[in-house]
Amino acid sequence: MKSSTIMAHTSSERSAFLFTLQALIGLSVLSDFAYGYRLHDSSSDNSLHHGHHKSHHHKSRLKTFYPSGHSEGSLPTCASNAVCNKLDTYGAPWVEKQCHCPGKKGCSTSTHNRDGHTIVDRTRQYKICEPVKKLKRCKYFRDVTWTYISNPDNSTTQIMHCRCPKNSVAYLIKRRAYETATGMGFQYSFACSPQTTLRCQRKEPCRLFSVRNNSVRPSVDEVNMSTLCQCPHKRKCPKHHLEAGAIPGKAYSEDSIRTYSGY
C-alpha cells in the first residue's frame, strides 16, 4: 500500500496547499470524488426521518442528491461513525445523502449545526447517525479527524474519528493508494489545524475560493474556501466569491474550476 504524507509549516501554507490541491483535482473536499449525484428536490427532508428533530427551515426546499437512484432505498447502510449526509451551506443549502442509518434511526438534514449529529468544517456540515458527543476531541496536527475512502467501484465512505477543536479547520495530511482485484482505490486522511491568526499584509489576499461547475448538477455551486490571514481592524474579508473584494483568478477548464482571491 503506497502512501504520501503532506506537510506544511504554517497554517497559511496548509490552507494554500489544500486549496490548490482541491482546485486542481476538483475534490470539493472530496465530497463527490469520481462520480456525479442524481438530484431529488425535497420539501420534507429538512428534519430527521420519522418526524424527529424538525428544523426551523422546514418550509424551504432542500436540493437533495443521491449516489444512484432517487430514494433512501438506493443507499447502503452506514458503518459506525460514517457520514450519512453532507450538507453544504455556502449558498442555498443542499445535501448529499451518503448512506442510511441502521434500524429506524434517521439521518439529520437540519441546517442547524446543534442537532447533536453534526460536525462542521467551513461551510459544510457532516451528519452522522450517532451522537457527536461520543467522539473525542482531536489534538491539533496529530489526530486524524476523518478518513475518506474512494473505492474502485466509485463508491465512497467518510468515517469520523474525532472532532476538531473550536475555531479550527480540517486539512489533508495523507493520501494512500491501494489495489484490489477490481482496480485502484484511495484513502485520504485529514487532521485539524487552528484557524490562522496572522494579519494580512498590504495587497495580500485574505481568502481563496475555488468554484467548480458540475455538469451533472448545474443548479448548485461547489465552492471551497481557504482563509489565509485576518484582515486589519475595521476591514472585512469577502465570504462569497461574488462579493465586492473578490477577484477572479486562474481557471482550470479541464476540471471546470475557476479560482477567486478575496481582498
N, C-alpha and C positions, 0 to 999 in steps of 0.2 A: 504494500500500500504506500503510495507516494504522498508526501505532504510538504507544504511550504508554509513557513511562519512569516507573517507580515509585521514588521516592526517600524515604529516611528518614535522620535524622541520628545515630541511635544504634542499637546492636544491639537494645536493648529495644524501640524503636519499630518496627524492621523486623520483629521477631518478632511483636509485637502486630498489626501491619498484615497480615502474611501470614496469621496465624491468622484474623483477621476475614474476610479475602477468601475463604479456604478454607471457613470456616463458612457464609458467605452463599451461595456458589455451588456448594458441595459438590464441590470439586475433588479432595479427598483426595490432595493433592499431585499432582493431575492424573493419577492412576493409571488411572481409567476414565472419563474425560470423555466424556459424551454417550451411553454405552450400557452395558448390563449384560453380564456374562460368564457363560457356562454352566459348570456345576460338574461336575468329574470327580474322584472320590475315588481317589487313587493310593497304593498301598503300596510302589511300586517306583521312584518318581521322585526319591527323595532322593539322587541321585547324578547325575554326568554320564552321558548316554546312552552306550550301547555298553560300559558296565561300568567307566568310568574315574572316578577320584577319588570313591570312595564316602564317604558321610557316616557319622558315628557314630550318627546318628539314623535309620538305615535301617529300624528296626523300627516307627517311628511312621507314622501315616497322614497324609499331607500333602494338604490340600484344594487342588485344582488347578482353575483357571478358564481357559476359552478364549474368545476374542472371538466365535467361531462354531464350530459343530461340537463334536466331543468328542475330537479326537486331534491329533497333530502334523501330520498331513496337511492339516488345515484352516488351518495357519498360513502366512503369507508368508515368503519368505526374508529374513533380516536384512540390512540395509545395514551398511556399515562402522561399527563402534563403536556400533551400535544396541543398545538394551537388549532382550535376548531373554527374560528372566524378571524379574519383580518379586516379591520375597519379603518378606512382612510378618511381623515377629517381635514385634509388640506383645503378643499373647496367644499362643494356639496358632498356630504358623506356618502360613501359607497362601501360595500362589503364583499370580500371574497370568502366563500364558505369552503372550508378545507376537509372537514370530517364531521360525523355526528357523534354526540356524546353517548356513552354506553347506557343501556337501560332506558329509563324515561327522563333522564336529565336532558335539559335543553342547553343550547349554546347561545350566549347573550349576543344580541346585535344592538344593544343600547349604545347610544352615542355618549353616555355618561361614563367616565372612567373610574367611578367609585361604585361599580356594581358588584365588587368583590371577586370578579373574574378577569380583571383587565390589567395588562402590563403595557405601559405607554412608552413609546420611543418616537420622539419628534412628533409628527402629525399622524402616526399610526397607533392603533390600539390592537393589541393581540389578546384575544379572548381564549380562555382555557376552561375546560369543564370543571376542574377542581377549584376550590377557593385559593386565591393567590397568597393568602396569609400563610399557607402551608409551605410556601417556597422561602428559603432562607435569603438573606441579603447578600449580594455579591460583594467581593472585595475588588477594588479598582485594579485593572490590568492583569489580575491573576486568575479569577474565576471565569469560567465560560458561562455566560448568561443564557445563551441558547445555541443550539445547533440546527442547521438547515440541511436536509438531505435531498438531493435530486437523484432519483433512481434512473436506471437505463430505460425504463418504460415511460419516462416522463412524469411519473407520479412523484409527489413531493411530501415531505413531512418536516415540520418545525417543532422541536422539543424544547421546552423551557426548563432550565436547571436552577436558576436563582433570579432574584430581582435586583436590577441596578439601583444604587442609592439615588436619592432625590437629586435633581439637577445634574443628571449625567446622561450620556448617550452611549449607544452600542456601536462598536466598530469591529471590522473584520480582522481577525488575527491569524487564522489558519485556513488553508484550503487543502483538502485531502481527496485524492482520486483513488477509486477502487474499481477493479474489473470483476465482472461476473460473466456467466455463460451467455448472457443476452446483451452485453455491452458495458460501456463505461459509466460509472456513477460518480457523484461528487458529494463531499460533506464539507460544509462551511461552519466555522466556529466563530462566535462573537463574544467579546468581552466588554467591560464597562470603562468609560473614561469620564472624568468630571468635565463639565462644560468649561470652555476656555474663559479665563478672566483677563486675558491680555487686552489692552486698549488698542484700538485701531490707529495706525499711523495715517498721515495725510495721504489721500488718494489710494488708500488700501481698501480692498473690498471687505465688507463685514460678513457677507453671506454669499454662498454659491448655490445655484439651483440647477438641476438637470431635469428637463421636461421631455418626457417620452410620449410620442403619439403612437398608440397601439391601434393598428387597423382592425383588429378583432373586436375591440371595444372603444370606438372613437368618441363615445359620449362622455368619457371621463379622462382626466389628465393623470398621468403617473409622474409625480414630482418628488424628487429627493432634495433635501436642504442640508447644507453643512454650514454651521456658524464658525467663522474663522477668528473673529475678535469682537470686542464690545465697543460700541460707539461712545464717543465722548459725551459728557453731560449735556442734556437738552437736545441730543440728536438721536434719531431712531433709525434702526436698520429695517429695510423692507422685509415684510413677512410673506410677500407674494411676488412671484416673478413678473406680474403685470402692474405692480405698484410703481409710483414715482421713485426714482433712485435705482431701479433695476434695469440693467443694460444688457441687451442680447450679446452673447459671445459666440463661441465656436459651435458649429453644427456638425453632427455625425450622421450623414444621410443614410448610410447603410444600416444604422440602428434606429433611425427616425428620432434622434435625440438632438435637442438644442440646449445649450447651457446659457445661463444668465449670471451676472455678477451684481450683487446689491451693494450700494454705497450709501 
